[in-house]
Amino acid sequence: MGASSNLEEALRLLGEAAVYVKGARYLRVRVAITRSLDSAEEIAAGLRELGYNPVVERCAAHYYVYITRMEEVREVIEKYLSLERLGPNARRIYEEYYTDMDAKGLRYRLSSVLRNSDRRPILYYVLGVLVGHGIRSGRYKVAVKVRERRVVEKVDKALRSLGLRPSYHSYGYREFMYVSSAQLRELYEE
């Protein structure tokens, strides 16, 4: 196959690609399934000409050509596929993790909490506690220095309901509750 036919084949396959969910928050675009490594490599070469970084994986007697990078998956879905072609689970993951690329790599996403009217007051409560009793700790952490056990338990419960996992450390007579969340730290600093 020549270079132009690789490119044409890659464009045709992108229009017919399938989107799969991997893990809890990642999407993969399966561009092709072949039985020979040579044809999988030709398809991958066509995708590279288009500017993508495909992955060729072998499973039993088949070779799968995937696009796995978040930016590339988003581009393929927007350019060649549509949201209507995604299943409900894939659509939910796309809307939650792939639409806002500024938040890429955040482990705990609080943007869904901000959109949810039931959970938003919990986040505001946590931010209020941080304003009164919080300190910055490291690059991504915020710490709450509260001594009353009742308040600590209430803040712990609120953080866990948001999907965050606080940890506790004692320094001398003080006990600190640490929370690692880049997005929570950004909200705290605003």
WOZIFEN-V933307 format. One record per helix or strand of 2 or more residues. SS is the DSSP state (~ for helix, > for strand). FROM is the first residue (numbers start at 1). LEN is the number of residues. If there is no record, write none. Layout:
BEGIN
ss = (SS | SS)
from = (FROM | FROM)
len = (LEN | LEN)
END
This chain:
BEGIN
ss = (~ | > | > | ~ | > | > | ~ | ~ | ~ | ~ | ~ | ~ | > | > | ~ | > | > | ~)
from = (3 | 18 | 26 | 37 | 55 | 62 | 70 | 83 | 88 | 101 | 111 | 120 | 134 | 141 | 149 | 167 | 174 | 182)
len = (13 | 5 | 9 | 13 | 5 | 6 | 10 | 3 | 11 | 3 | 5 | 14 | 4 | 4 | 13 | 5 | 7 | 8)
END
